[in-house]
Amino acid sequence: MTDIAAITTPGVSFGLAGPSEKLDPAHLPVRGDLAHIRLAGKVFVPHYVVPMPHRVNGAGTQVFSAARTDAEVLADLPTGTPFQVLDLAGSWAWGQVGTDEGGVVGYVPAAALHAEP
């Protein structure tokens, strides 16, 4: 059996304090499996991710509520719009519009994005 004292960090408290903060999933990059690194210490998820900066290419694209074209459209993005990719899965990117907090969070076709240097 593992000794709990051996695997805890001495002098560090991980207790909960106060009520949970209400989250706005439309503008806060957090899912059940991962969140933006800036949310570490604010939300509890298995993985925190450093965003990969991208821009919308071609004729623009749309942000969807799910990784499918028949999902609700959350926003229209013109060419050149910054998009912070937090997850790439198949032909979809999940992330947040813009370069700072507050942009719409959702799914964009990965082919509609190009990575910034």
N, CA, C and O atoms as a Tinker XYZ file with bonds, in Angstrom:
   468  protein
     1  N      0.844000   -1.176000    0.000000    73     2
     2  CA     0.000000    0.000000    0.000000    64     1     3
     3  C      0.888000    1.238000    0.000000    63     2     4     5
     4  O      1.918000    1.262000    0.674000    81     3
     5  N      0.491000    2.282000   -0.764000    73     3     6
     6  CA     1.251000    3.517000   -0.867000    64     5     7
     7  C      1.020000    4.395000    0.349000    63     6     8     9
     8  O     -0.112000    4.565000    0.804000    81     7
     9  N      2.106000    4.949000    0.869000    73     7    10
    10  CA     2.015000    5.881000    1.977000    64     9    11
    11  C      1.640000    7.251000    1.419000    63    10    12    13
    12  O      2.425000    7.849000    0.682000    81    11
    13  N      0.456000    7.757000    1.756000    73    11    14
    14  CA    -0.037000    9.035000    1.251000    64    13    15
    15  C      0.929000   10.163000    1.586000    63    14    16    17
    16  O      1.144000   11.051000    0.761000    81    15
    17  N      1.503000   10.147000    2.756000    73    15    18
    18  CA     2.429000   11.209000    3.146000    64    17    19
    19  C      3.642000   11.267000    2.222000    63    18    20    21
    20  O      4.226000   12.333000    2.030000    81    19
    21  N      4.018000   10.136000    1.654000    73    19    22
    22  CA     5.186000   10.094000    0.780000    64    21    23
    23  C      4.917000   10.715000   -0.582000    63    22    24    25
    24  O      5.857000   11.117000   -1.268000    81    23
    25  N      3.636000   10.803000   -0.992000    73    23    26
    26  CA     3.359000   11.338000   -2.327000    64    25    27
    27  C      2.776000   12.753000   -2.304000    63    26    28    29
    28  O      2.509000   13.319000   -3.364000    81    27
    29  N      2.578000   13.325000   -1.135000    73    27    30
    30  CA     2.073000   14.694000   -1.061000    64    29    31
    31  C      3.233000   15.665000   -0.952000    63    30    32    33
    32  O      4.333000   15.298000   -0.541000    81    31
    33  N      2.975000   16.888000   -1.320000    73    31    34
    34  CA     4.002000   17.918000   -1.242000    64    33    35
    35  C      3.970000   18.543000    0.141000    63    34    36    37
    36  O      2.928000   19.054000    0.551000    81    35
    37  N      5.080000   18.519000    0.876000    73    35    38
    38  CA     5.106000   19.094000    2.220000    64    37    39
    39  C      4.820000   20.592000    2.182000    63    38    40    41
    40  O      5.360000   21.313000    1.343000    81    39
    41  N      3.975000   21.049000    3.087000    73    39    42
    42  CA     3.708000   22.466000    3.233000    64    41    43
    43  C      2.756000   23.065000    2.209000    63    42    44    45
    44  O      2.525000   24.274000    2.225000    81    43
    45  N      2.192000   22.246000    1.312000    73    43    46
    46  CA     1.275000   22.759000    0.299000    64    45    47
    47  C     -0.125000   22.256000    0.606000    63    46    48    49
    48  O     -0.340000   21.064000    0.825000    81    47
    49  N     -1.072000   23.186000    0.618000    73    47    50
    50  CA    -2.458000   22.842000    0.890000    64    49    51
    51  C     -3.251000   22.855000   -0.403000    63    50    52    53
    52  O     -3.119000   23.785000   -1.199000    81    51
    53  N     -4.063000   21.851000   -0.620000    73    51    54
    54  CA    -4.874000   21.762000   -1.814000    64    53    55
    55  C     -6.359000   21.791000   -1.480000    63    54    56    57
    56  O     -7.173000   21.266000   -2.240000    81    55
    57  N     -6.719000   22.392000   -0.366000    73    55    58
    58  CA    -8.110000   22.448000    0.056000    64    57    59
    59  C     -8.935000   23.392000   -0.794000    63    58    60    61
    60  O     -8.400000   24.312000   -1.412000    81    59
    61  N    -10.223000   23.166000   -0.822000    73    59    62
    62  CA   -11.141000   24.041000   -1.532000    64    61    63
    63  C    -11.503000   25.220000   -0.638000    63    62    64    65
    64  O    -11.571000   25.092000    0.585000    81    63
    65  N    -11.732000   26.369000   -1.266000    73    63    66
    66  CA   -12.079000   27.556000   -0.505000    64    65    67
    67  C    -13.171000   28.318000   -1.231000    63    66    68    69
    68  O    -12.946000   28.828000   -2.329000    81    67
    69  N    -14.334000   28.401000   -0.643000    73    67    70
    70  CA   -15.418000   29.186000   -1.213000    64    69    71
    71  C    -16.195000   28.455000   -2.275000    63    70    72    73
    72  O    -15.865000   27.328000   -2.646000    81    71
    73  N    -17.245000   29.115000   -2.769000    73    71    74
    74  CA   -18.085000   28.491000   -3.798000    64    73    75
    75  C    -17.378000   28.450000   -5.145000    63    74    76    77
    76  O    -16.453000   29.221000   -5.399000    81    75
    77  N    -17.820000   27.549000   -5.993000    73    75    78
    78  CA   -17.268000   27.449000   -7.339000    64    77    79
    79  C    -17.665000   28.671000   -8.150000    63    78    80    81
    80  O    -18.758000   29.216000   -7.993000    81    79
    81  N    -16.757000   29.087000   -9.019000    73    79    82
    82  CA   -17.023000   30.224000   -9.898000    64    81    83
    83  C    -17.890000   29.763000  -11.061000    63    82    84    85
    84  O    -17.656000   28.691000  -11.618000    81    83
    85  N    -18.881000   30.553000  -11.431000    73    83    86
    86  CA   -19.721000   30.236000  -12.591000    64    85    87
    87  C    -18.894000   30.430000  -13.851000    63    86    88    89
    88  O    -18.243000   31.461000  -14.021000    81    87
    89  N    -18.919000   29.441000  -14.730000    73    87    90
    90  CA   -18.129000   29.493000  -15.948000    64    89    91
    91  C    -19.007000   29.844000  -17.141000    63    90    92    93
    92  O    -20.162000   29.424000  -17.217000    81    91
    93  N    -18.457000   30.612000  -18.064000    73    91    94
    94  CA   -19.136000   30.957000  -19.304000    64    93    95
    95  C    -18.487000   30.137000  -20.414000    63    94    96    97
    96  O    -17.473000   30.562000  -20.968000    81    95
    97  N    -19.046000   28.966000  -20.755000    73    95    98
    98  CA   -18.398000   28.082000  -21.729000    64    97    99
    99  C    -18.267000   28.688000  -23.122000    63    98   100   101
   100  O    -17.437000   28.238000  -23.911000    81    99
   101  N    -19.072000   29.698000  -23.437000    73    99   102
   102  CA   -18.980000   30.328000  -24.753000    64   101   103
   103  C    -17.739000   31.214000  -24.881000    63   102   104   105
   104  O    -17.306000   31.512000  -25.994000    81   103
   105  N    -17.164000   31.638000  -23.747000    73   103   106
   106  CA   -16.020000   32.545000  -23.782000    64   105   107
   107  C    -14.866000   32.112000  -22.880000    63   106   108   109
   108  O    -13.906000   32.865000  -22.713000    81   107
   109  N    -14.939000   30.939000  -22.309000    73   107   110
   110  CA   -13.873000   30.446000  -21.443000    64   109   111
   111  C    -13.365000   29.127000  -22.011000    63   110   112   113
   112  O    -14.121000   28.157000  -22.074000    81   111
   113  N    -12.100000   29.070000  -22.426000    73   111   114
   114  CA   -11.574000   27.868000  -23.067000    64   113   115
   115  C    -11.298000   26.729000  -22.084000    63   114   116   117
   116  O    -10.160000   26.482000  -21.682000    81   115
   117  N    -12.385000   26.046000  -21.714000    73   115   118
   118  CA   -12.280000   24.902000  -20.814000    64   117   119
   119  C    -13.285000   23.838000  -21.251000    63   118   120   121
   120  O    -14.443000   24.139000  -21.540000    81   119
   121  N    -12.824000   22.597000  -21.292000    73   119   122
   122  CA   -13.683000   21.430000  -21.543000    64   121   123
   123  C    -13.460000   20.472000  -20.385000    63   122   124   125
   124  O    -12.679000   20.761000  -19.479000    81   123
   125  N    -14.131000   19.349000  -20.410000    73   123   126
   126  CA   -13.959000   18.373000  -19.345000    64   125   127
   127  C    -12.576000   17.746000  -19.325000    63   126   128   129
   128  O    -12.139000   17.247000  -18.288000    81   127
   129  N    -11.881000   17.767000  -20.461000    73   127   130
   130  CA   -10.579000   17.108000  -20.553000    64   129   131
   131  C     -9.392000   18.058000  -20.587000    63   130   132   133
   132  O     -8.271000   17.636000  -20.306000    81   131
   133  N     -9.604000   19.337000  -20.925000    73   131   134
   134  CA    -8.485000   20.270000  -20.985000    64   133   135
   135  C     -8.950000   21.707000  -20.875000    63   134   136   137
   136  O    -10.130000   22.019000  -21.032000    81   135
   137  N     -7.973000   22.584000  -20.598000    73   135   138
   138  CA    -8.258000   24.012000  -20.484000    64   137   139
   139  C     -7.015000   24.795000  -20.872000    63   138   140   141
   140  O     -5.903000   24.267000  -20.867000    81   139
   141  N     -7.219000   26.046000  -21.204000    73   139   142
   142  CA    -6.129000   26.980000  -21.482000    64   141   143
   143  C     -5.238000   27.062000  -20.245000    63   142   144   145
   144  O     -5.738000   27.021000  -19.121000    81   143
   145  N     -3.941000   27.175000  -20.437000    73   143   146
   146  CA    -2.989000   27.204000  -19.326000    64   145   147
   147  C     -3.259000   28.365000  -18.363000    63   146   148   149
   148  O     -2.965000   28.258000  -17.173000    81   147
   149  N     -3.816000   29.470000  -18.866000    73   147   150
   150  CA    -4.085000   30.608000  -17.978000    64   149   151
   151  C     -5.163000   30.293000  -16.939000    63   150   152   153
   152  O     -5.342000   31.053000  -15.987000    81   151
   153  N     -5.884000   29.177000  -17.115000    73   151   154
   154  CA    -6.937000   28.798000  -16.177000    64   153   155
   155  C     -6.455000   27.833000  -15.098000    63   154   156   157
   156  O     -7.234000   27.420000  -14.240000    81   155
   157  N     -5.175000   27.476000  -15.140000    73   155   158
   158  CA    -4.628000   26.602000  -14.097000    64   157   159
   159  C     -4.789000   27.300000  -12.747000    63   158   160   161
   160  O     -4.461000   28.478000  -12.612000    81   159
   161  N     -5.275000   26.597000  -11.785000    73   159   162
   162  CA    -5.532000   27.167000  -10.472000    64   161   163
   163  C     -6.929000   27.749000  -10.338000    63   162   164   165
   164  O     -7.369000   28.067000   -9.233000    81   163
   165  N     -7.640000   27.890000  -11.476000    73   163   166
   166  CA    -9.007000   28.406000  -11.447000    64   165   167
   167  C    -10.028000   27.315000  -11.753000    63   166   168   169
   168  O    -11.130000   27.313000  -11.203000    81   167
   169  N     -9.651000   26.378000  -12.641000    73   167   170
   170  CA   -10.517000   25.251000  -12.980000    64   169   171
   171  C     -9.700000   23.978000  -12.855000    63   170   172   173
   172  O     -8.479000   23.992000  -13.009000    81   171
   173  N    -10.378000   22.887000  -12.577000    73   171   174
   174  CA    -9.697000   21.601000  -12.425000    64   173   175
   175  C    -10.023000   20.710000  -13.618000    63   174   176   177
   176  O    -11.172000   20.317000  -13.815000    81   175
   177  N     -9.006000   20.399000  -14.406000    73   175   178
   178  CA    -9.115000   19.490000  -15.540000    64   177   179
   179  C     -7.849000   18.641000  -15.579000    63   178   180   181
   180  O     -6.852000   19.001000  -14.953000    81   179
   181  N     -7.868000   17.515000  -16.307000    73   179   182
   182  CA    -6.669000   16.675000  -16.369000    64   181   183
   183  C     -5.479000   17.317000  -17.082000    63   182   184   185
   184  O     -4.332000   17.001000  -16.768000    81   183
   185  N     -5.740000   18.223000  -18.046000    73   183   186
   186  CA    -4.652000   18.794000  -18.838000    64   185   187
   187  C     -4.844000   20.289000  -19.036000    63   186   188   189
   188  O     -5.958000   20.760000  -19.261000    81   187
   189  N     -3.741000   21.032000  -18.949000    73   187   190
   190  CA    -3.717000   22.460000  -19.261000    64   189   191
   191  C     -2.831000   22.623000  -20.488000    63   190   192   193
   192  O     -1.766000   22.014000  -20.587000    81   191
   193  N     -3.291000   23.463000  -21.430000    73   191   194
   194  CA    -2.647000   23.538000  -22.735000    64   193   195
   195  C     -2.193000   24.965000  -23.031000    63   194   196   197
   196  O     -2.918000   25.927000  -22.778000    81   195
   197  N     -0.973000   25.084000  -23.574000    73   195   198
   198  CA    -0.487000   26.360000  -24.085000    64   197   199
   199  C     -1.046000   26.493000  -25.498000    63   198   200   201
   200  O     -0.858000   25.597000  -26.321000    81   199
   201  N     -1.733000   27.600000  -25.793000    73   199   202
   202  CA    -2.359000   27.737000  -27.110000    64   201   203
   203  C     -1.329000   27.850000  -28.234000    63   202   204   205
   204  O     -0.226000   28.363000  -28.046000    81   203
   205  N     -1.722000   27.357000  -29.403000    73   203   206
   206  CA    -0.914000   27.470000  -30.615000    64   205   207
   207  C     -1.551000   28.553000  -31.475000    63   206   208   209
   208  O     -2.664000   28.358000  -31.962000    81   207
   209  N     -0.880000   29.695000  -31.680000    73   207   210
   210  CA    -1.488000   30.790000  -32.442000    64   209   211
   211  C     -1.638000   30.459000  -33.923000    63   210   212   213
   212  O     -0.690000   30.017000  -34.572000    81   211
   213  N     -2.826000   30.676000  -34.438000    73   211   214
   214  CA    -3.159000   30.467000  -35.846000    64   213   215
   215  C     -3.922000   31.683000  -36.355000    63   214   216   217
   216  O     -4.330000   32.546000  -35.578000    81   215
   217  N     -4.105000   31.739000  -37.648000    73   215   218
   218  CA    -4.959000   32.754000  -38.284000    64   217   219
   219  C     -5.841000   32.066000  -39.305000    63   218   220   221
   220  O     -5.477000   31.039000  -39.879000    81   219
   221  N     -7.008000   32.650000  -39.521000    73   219   222
   222  CA    -7.937000   32.130000  -40.517000    64   221   223
   223  C     -7.388000   32.458000  -41.897000    63   222   224   225
   224  O     -6.979000   33.590000  -42.153000    81   223
   225  N     -7.378000   31.469000  -42.790000    73   223   226
   226  CA    -6.909000   31.682000  -44.147000    64   225   227
   227  C     -8.060000   31.576000  -45.138000    63   226   228   229
   228  O     -9.210000   31.389000  -44.741000    81   227
   229  N     -7.756000   31.693000  -46.411000    73   227   230
   230  CA    -8.768000   31.528000  -47.455000    64   229   231
   231  C     -9.855000   32.580000  -47.384000    63   230   232   233
   232  O     -9.584000   33.762000  -47.170000    81   231
   233  N    -11.079000   32.141000  -47.563000    73   231   234
   234  CA   -12.235000   33.042000  -47.606000    64   233   235
   235  C    -12.884000   33.215000  -46.237000    63   234   236   237
   236  O    -14.003000   33.720000  -46.151000    81   235
   237  N    -12.216000   32.813000  -45.181000    73   235   238
   238  CA   -12.798000   32.876000  -43.848000    64   237   239
   239  C    -13.445000   31.556000  -43.483000    63   238   240   241
   240  O    -13.419000   30.600000  -44.258000    81   239
   241  N    -14.021000   31.515000  -42.301000    73   239   242
   242  CA   -14.648000   30.287000  -41.821000    64   241   243
   243  C    -15.665000   30.622000  -40.744000    63   242   244   245
   244  O    -15.943000   31.791000  -40.475000    81   243
   245  N    -16.206000   29.600000  -40.142000    73   243   246
   246  CA   -17.157000   29.760000  -39.049000    64   245   247
   247  C    -16.673000   28.997000  -37.828000    63   246   248   249
   248  O    -15.919000   28.031000  -37.943000    81   247
   249  N    -17.114000   29.441000  -36.660000    73   247   250
   250  CA   -16.866000   28.732000  -35.404000    64   249   251
   251  C    -18.143000   27.972000  -35.085000    63   250   252   253
   252  O    -19.233000   28.543000  -35.084000    81   251
   253  N    -18.000000   26.671000  -34.811000    73   251   254
   254  CA   -19.139000   25.802000  -34.529000    64   253   255
   255  C    -19.134000   25.373000  -33.063000    63   254   256   257
   256  O    -18.085000   25.351000  -32.419000    81   255
   257  N    -20.305000   25.035000  -32.546000    73   255   258
   258  CA   -20.435000   24.583000  -31.165000    64   257   259
   259  C    -19.955000   23.148000  -30.960000    63   258   260   261
   260  O    -19.701000   22.735000  -29.829000    81   259
   261  N    -19.832000   22.392000  -32.042000    73   259   262
   262  CA   -19.340000   21.009000  -31.990000    64   261   263
   263  C    -18.523000   20.761000  -33.259000    63   262   264   265
   264  O    -18.574000   21.551000  -34.202000    81   263
   265  N    -17.786000   19.681000  -33.275000    73   263   266
   266  CA   -16.900000   19.359000  -34.402000    64   265   267
   267  C    -17.669000   18.701000  -35.543000    63   266   268   269
   268  O    -17.405000   17.557000  -35.914000    81   267
   269  N    -18.625000   19.446000  -36.088000    73   267   270
   270  CA   -19.386000   18.975000  -37.253000    64   269   271
   271  C    -20.059000   20.178000  -37.909000    63   270   272   273
   272  O    -20.417000   21.141000  -37.231000    81   271
   273  N    -20.226000   20.120000  -39.215000    73   271   274
   274  CA   -20.746000   21.269000  -39.957000    64   273   275
   275  C    -22.234000   21.532000  -39.742000    63   274   276   277
   276  O    -22.722000   22.609000  -40.085000    81   275
   277  N    -22.956000   20.575000  -39.185000    73   275   278
   278  CA   -24.374000   20.819000  -38.913000    64   277   279
   279  C    -24.614000   21.330000  -37.483000    63   278   280   281
   280  O    -25.761000   21.451000  -37.055000    81   279
   281  N    -23.546000   21.626000  -36.755000    73   279   282
   282  CA   -23.666000   22.172000  -35.399000    64   281   283
   283  C    -24.008000   23.663000  -35.468000    63   282   284   285
   284  O    -23.914000   24.287000  -36.524000    81   283
   285  N    -24.398000   24.208000  -34.343000    73   283   286
   286  CA   -24.733000   25.631000  -34.262000    64   285   287
   287  C    -23.521000   26.484000  -34.618000    63   286   288   289
   288  O    -22.413000   26.229000  -34.145000    81   287
   289  N    -23.735000   27.494000  -35.452000    73   287   290
   290  CA   -22.680000   28.434000  -35.814000    64   289   291
   291  C    -22.626000   29.509000  -34.735000    63   290   292   293
   292  O    -23.620000   30.184000  -34.466000    81   291
   293  N    -21.448000   29.663000  -34.117000    73   291   294
   294  CA   -21.275000   30.631000  -33.039000    64   293   295
   295  C    -20.753000   31.977000  -33.530000    63   294   296   297
   296  O    -21.034000   33.016000  -32.932000    81   295
   297  N    -19.986000   31.953000  -34.630000    73   295   298
   298  CA   -19.416000   33.197000  -35.159000    64   297   299
   299  C    -18.905000   32.975000  -36.569000    63   298   300   301
   300  O    -18.538000   31.861000  -36.943000    81   299
   301  N    -18.885000   34.043000  -37.344000    73   299   302
   302  CA   -18.250000   34.048000  -38.662000    64   301   303
   303  C    -16.902000   34.727000  -38.515000    63   302   304   305
   304  O    -16.801000   35.801000  -37.921000    81   303
   305  N    -15.856000   34.095000  -39.063000    73   303   306
   306  CA   -14.510000   34.637000  -38.939000    64   305   307
   307  C    -13.963000   35.021000  -40.305000    63   306   308   309
   308  O    -13.832000   34.162000  -41.178000    81   307
   309  N    -13.642000   36.291000  -40.507000    73   307   310
   310  CA   -13.045000   36.695000  -41.779000    64   309   311
   311  C    -11.578000   36.271000  -41.863000    63   310   312   313
   312  O    -10.960000   35.933000  -40.853000    81   311
   313  N    -11.037000   36.294000  -43.065000    73   311   314
   314  CA    -9.627000   35.982000  -43.296000    64   313   315
   315  C     -8.752000   36.843000  -42.386000    63   314   316   317
   316  O     -8.994000   38.040000  -42.227000    81   315
   317  N     -7.744000   36.227000  -41.798000    73   315   318
   318  CA    -6.799000   36.940000  -40.949000    64   317   319
   319  C     -7.148000   36.979000  -39.484000    63   318   320   321
   320  O     -6.336000   37.429000  -38.675000    81   319
   321  N     -8.333000   36.519000  -39.112000    73   319   322
   322  CA    -8.740000   36.528000  -37.705000    64   321   323
   323  C     -7.837000   35.601000  -36.899000    63   322   324   325
   324  O     -7.619000   34.460000  -37.306000    81   323
   325  N     -7.300000   36.065000  -35.754000    73   323   326
   326  CA    -6.493000   35.173000  -34.909000    64   325   327
   327  C     -7.380000   34.119000  -34.227000    63   326   328   329
   328  O     -8.505000   34.403000  -33.817000    81   327
   329  N     -6.845000   32.901000  -34.117000    73   327   330
   330  CA    -7.536000   31.801000  -33.448000    64   329   331
   331  C     -6.506000   31.010000  -32.658000    63   330   332   333
   332  O     -5.526000   30.524000  -33.222000    81   331
   333  N     -6.722000   30.879000  -31.360000    73   331   334
   334  CA    -5.810000   30.160000  -30.473000    64   333   335
   335  C     -6.217000   28.689000  -30.396000    63   334   336   337
   336  O     -7.202000   28.352000  -29.738000    81   335
   337  N     -5.472000   27.820000  -31.059000    73   335   338
   338  CA    -5.792000   26.389000  -31.090000    64   337   339
   339  C     -5.317000   25.732000  -29.795000    63   338   340   341
   340  O     -4.157000   25.858000  -29.402000    81   339
   341  N     -6.239000   25.034000  -29.148000    73   339   342
   342  CA    -5.923000   24.301000  -27.925000    64   341   343
   343  C     -5.960000   22.792000  -28.136000    63   342   344   345
   344  O     -5.387000   22.038000  -27.349000    81   343
   345  N     -6.635000   22.349000  -29.198000    73   343   346
   346  CA    -6.718000   20.919000  -29.485000    64   345   347
   347  C     -6.974000   20.725000  -30.976000    63   346   348   349
   348  O     -7.819000   21.400000  -31.564000    81   347
   349  N     -6.243000   19.806000  -31.573000    73   347   350
   350  CA    -6.462000   19.395000  -32.963000    64   349   351
   351  C     -6.840000   17.930000  -32.948000    63   350   352   353
   352  O     -6.098000   17.097000  -32.428000    81   351
   353  N     -7.998000   17.611000  -33.518000    73   351   354
   354  CA    -8.452000   16.219000  -33.574000    64   353   355
   355  C     -9.092000   15.990000  -34.933000    63   354   356   357
   356  O    -10.126000   16.577000  -35.250000    81   355
   357  N     -8.475000   15.139000  -35.726000    73   355   358
   358  CA    -8.989000   14.879000  -37.067000    64   357   359
   359  C     -8.920000   16.142000  -37.896000    63   358   360   361
   360  O     -7.857000   16.750000  -38.024000    81   359
   361  N    -10.037000   16.537000  -38.453000    73   359   362
   362  CA   -10.060000   17.721000  -39.316000    64   361   363
   363  C    -10.596000   18.958000  -38.589000    63   362   364   365
   364  O    -10.986000   19.933000  -39.231000    81   363
   365  N    -10.614000   18.921000  -37.258000    73   363   366
   366  CA   -11.157000   20.026000  -36.476000    64   365   367
   367  C    -10.158000   20.561000  -35.470000    63   366   368   369
   368  O     -9.358000   19.815000  -34.906000    81   367
   369  N    -10.219000   21.879000  -35.252000    73   367   370
   370  CA    -9.425000   22.541000  -34.221000    64   369   371
   371  C    -10.389000   23.123000  -33.199000    63   370   372   373
   372  O    -11.398000   23.725000  -33.564000    81   371
   373  N    -10.079000   22.945000  -31.924000    73   371   374
   374  CA   -10.878000   23.541000  -30.854000    64   373   375
   375  C    -10.044000   24.626000  -30.201000    63   374   376   377
   376  O     -8.866000   24.421000  -29.911000    81   375
   377  N    -10.648000   25.770000  -29.971000    73   375   378
   378  CA    -9.907000   26.851000  -29.346000    64   377   379
   379  C    -10.746000   28.097000  -29.170000    63   378   380   381
   380  O    -11.970000   28.037000  -29.057000    81   379
   381  N    -10.045000   29.252000  -29.150000    73   379   382
   382  CA   -10.683000   30.519000  -28.847000    64   381   383
   383  C    -10.310000   31.565000  -29.882000    63   382   384   385
   384  O     -9.153000   31.663000  -30.290000    81   383
   385  N    -11.293000   32.342000  -30.301000    73   383   386
   386  CA   -11.078000   33.433000  -31.241000    64   385   387
   387  C    -10.349000   34.566000  -30.535000    63   386   388   389
   388  O    -10.656000   34.895000  -29.389000    81   387
   389  N     -9.380000   35.161000  -31.229000    73   387   390
   390  CA    -8.679000   36.326000  -30.692000    64   389   391
   391  C     -7.363000   35.978000  -30.047000    63   390   392   393
   392  O     -6.927000   34.827000  -30.041000    81   391
   393  N     -6.736000   37.017000  -29.496000    73   391   394
   394  CA    -5.427000   36.844000  -28.874000    64   393   395
   395  C     -5.464000   37.091000  -27.373000    63   394   396   397
   396  O     -4.440000   36.974000  -26.700000    81   395
   397  N     -6.627000   37.430000  -26.848000    73   395   398
   398  CA    -6.752000   37.646000  -25.409000    64   397   399
   399  C     -8.031000   36.990000  -24.904000    63   398   400   401
   400  O     -8.738000   36.323000  -25.660000    81   399
   401  N     -8.315000   37.180000  -23.650000    73   399   402
   402  CA    -9.499000   36.569000  -23.038000    64   401   403
   403  C    -10.778000   37.153000  -23.614000    63   402   404   405
   404  O    -10.800000   38.307000  -24.042000    81   403
   405  N    -11.831000   36.369000  -23.626000    73   403   406
   406  CA   -13.137000   36.882000  -23.982000    64   405   407
   407  C    -13.655000   36.495000  -25.352000    63   406   408   409
   408  O    -14.836000   36.695000  -25.633000    81   407
   409  N    -12.801000   35.942000  -26.223000    73   407   410
   410  CA   -13.265000   35.538000  -27.547000    64   409   411
   411  C    -14.133000   34.297000  -27.490000    63   410   412   413
   412  O    -14.106000   33.551000  -26.511000    81   411
   413  N    -14.900000   34.084000  -28.542000    73   411   414
   414  CA   -15.771000   32.914000  -28.637000    64   413   415
   415  C    -14.933000   31.643000  -28.656000    63   414   416   417
   416  O    -13.874000   31.600000  -29.282000    81   415
   417  N    -15.408000   30.609000  -27.970000    73   415   418
   418  CA   -14.745000   29.311000  -27.904000    64   417   419
   419  C    -15.552000   28.308000  -28.719000    63   418   420   421
   420  O    -16.775000   28.242000  -28.591000    81   419
   421  N    -14.871000   27.527000  -29.556000    73   419   422
   422  CA   -15.574000   26.524000  -30.336000    64   421   423
   423  C    -14.659000   25.808000  -31.302000    63   422   424   425
   424  O    -13.435000   25.834000  -31.167000    81   423
   425  N    -15.275000   25.168000  -32.282000    73   423   426
   426  CA   -14.574000   24.329000  -33.249000    64   425   427
   427  C    -14.524000   25.006000  -34.616000    63   426   428   429
   428  O    -15.501000   25.597000  -35.074000    81   427
   429  N    -13.359000   24.904000  -35.253000    73   427   430
   430  CA   -13.123000   25.469000  -36.580000    64   429   431
   431  C    -12.521000   24.365000  -37.437000    63   430   432   433
   432  O    -11.712000   23.582000  -36.940000    81   431
   433  N    -12.895000   24.280000  -38.714000    73   431   434
   434  CA   -12.221000   23.311000  -39.589000    64   433   435
   435  C    -10.716000   23.614000  -39.626000    63   434   436   437
   436  O    -10.314000   24.741000  -39.915000    81   435
   437  N     -9.908000   22.627000  -39.339000    73   435   438
   438  CA    -8.455000   22.832000  -39.282000    64   437   439
   439  C     -7.900000   23.331000  -40.606000    63   438   440   441
   440  O     -6.929000   24.087000  -40.613000    81   439
   441  N     -8.489000   22.931000  -41.726000    73   439   442
   442  CA    -8.011000   23.362000  -43.040000    64   441   443
   443  C     -8.200000   24.856000  -43.249000    63   442   444   445
   444  O     -7.574000   25.426000  -44.142000    81   443
   445  N     -9.040000   25.504000  -42.460000    73   443   446
   446  CA    -9.291000   26.940000  -42.600000    64   445   447
   447  C     -8.293000   27.778000  -41.809000    63   446   448   449
   448  O     -8.413000   29.002000  -41.774000    81   447
   449  N     -7.308000   27.139000  -41.173000    73   447   450
   450  CA    -6.337000   27.839000  -40.327000    64   449   451
   451  C     -4.917000   27.616000  -40.830000    63   450   452   453
   452  O     -4.612000   26.598000  -41.453000    81   451
   453  N     -4.056000   28.589000  -40.547000    73   451   454
   454  CA    -2.625000   28.371000  -40.758000    64   453   455
   455  C     -1.890000   28.831000  -39.503000    63   454   456   457
   456  O     -2.267000   29.816000  -38.868000    81   455
   457  N     -0.838000   28.098000  -39.163000    73   455   458
   458  CA    -0.067000   28.397000  -37.959000    64   457   459
   459  C      0.730000   29.680000  -38.139000    63   458   460   461
   460  O      1.236000   29.962000  -39.225000    81   459
   461  N      0.837000   30.446000  -37.075000    73   459   462
   462  CA     1.672000   31.643000  -37.088000    64   461   463
   463  C      3.075000   31.246000  -36.692000    63   462   464   465
   464  O      3.271000   30.351000  -35.869000    81   463
   465  N      4.057000   31.920000  -37.285000    73   463   466
   466  CA     5.456000   31.594000  -36.955000    64   465   467
   467  C      5.805000   31.968000  -35.522000    63   466   468
   468  O      6.938000   31.760000  -35.088000    81   467
